[in-house]
Amino acid sequence: VEPDDRFEDRAKKEAKDKGWGYEKIQGDLSMIERLVDGDWNDTEFLVVPPGHKITAHYGEGLIAAEKIEEKGS
């Protein structure tokens, strides 16, 4: 995606400075394309409807959308 290697070079330097390993792996833009196209499946995207909030879960999913309870209810 980048026009030159400057982002990769910066990542390599940051990794070296912090004593981390660096590995370049092949990827693709398909998830970003699905995000932009509105093709949001439940396994890759969390859609939070109006009146809901994001909450942490420690079971199968890491996060979920949960309905916000109205005050006084």
N, C-alpha and C positions, 0 to 999 in steps of 0.2 A: 504494500500500500504506500509505503514511503518512497519519495523520489530518489533518495540516495541512502547511504548506510548510517546516517548520523544518529537515528534512534537506536539502532542495533549497537553502534559503538558506545553510546551513552549507557545502555543497559549492561554491556560487557564491563564497562568501567565501574558502574555502581556495584555490580556483583563482585568484582575483584576487590574493591574498596571495603566491602562488607564481609569478605571471606566466603562468599556464596559461590556455588557452581553456576555455570551458564550453559544452557542448551537451547539451540534453535530448532524448533519443530515446525513442520509444515501445517498450515491452517487454511481456512477459507472464510469467506464473508457470508456464508449462508445464514448464520444466525442473525446477523445485522440486517440482511435482506428480509428475513421473516419478521423482524421487529418493525421495520419500516412499512412492510406490506400489510401488517396487522394480522399475520398468520401466527397467532399466539396459542400454541398448544400448552396443556397443563404441565407437561414434564420439563419444559424449558423456560417458561415465563410465569410470573405471578401477576395476575391481573387483579388490581384492588379496586372494587367498585366504590362509588360514592357511599359514605356512611360506614366504611370499613377501615381498619388499620392493619398494619403489618405487625405480626407477632412472631416471636421465636418459638420453634418447636424442636424437641430433641429426639424425636422418633424418626419416622421415615423421611419426612420433609424437614428442611431446616427452617423454613419460614412459611407463613400462611396468612391469608386475609381473614380477619375476624370482624364481625359486626360490632360497631361501637354502641354500647348501651347508653341510652339517653338518661340524663340525670333525672332522678325522681321516679324512675321506673322500677 
